[in-house]
């Protein structure tokens, strides 16, 4: 069965500093990996995905994520955080057999001015 | 191109009443997923439907919950005899199907059971 772990409930960074939100996964077969962001009282917005190819994927709003197969990780990164990046971030995985997406518990990112 | 639509956005029901949540997928999307998000928690998969077909309902509670996606019209998530523990945000997502790697989420319906 697929599973996703986001080991940090909360990440605090100062504006302008780099940020990392961690995600590790477990899946049989090749993983399809995703990051979504949720702002208060809103639905989830797609940020980026890894399906195949280059391990470093770039997404919306300056975010990127690095797929590391040996560490089964897909950490979300941004070189310079903005206060407006403060939100709830979800990592998700889907295997290449099924259709279900499994979401991590979410990490709350706070960017402090 | 309108996104995924959900209505109502907010729904208040007394214990024992029925709640009906609607989801209209994006144009061209024939696959719908329902998720539940409890306060301060992540998304929990409930059910995955294709038009007129339930593909996977492994996340649905065994009783009181049902879902459908008819040939015409929106997908409906129905909760009968609601209890306070059903209070949550319910999100719908849609995709084009088997080769789709992305889901597009609606704004959610916030159900409050009083």
Interface residues (C-beta under 8 A of the other chain):
Chain A: X32 X34 X36 X41 X42 X43 X44 X45 X46 X49 X51 X90 X94 X98 X99 X100 X101 X102 X103 X104 X105 X106
Chain B: X4 X31 X33 X35 X41 X42 X43 X44 X45 X48 X55 X56 X58 X91 X93 X98 X101 X102 X103 X104 X105 X106 X107 X108 X110
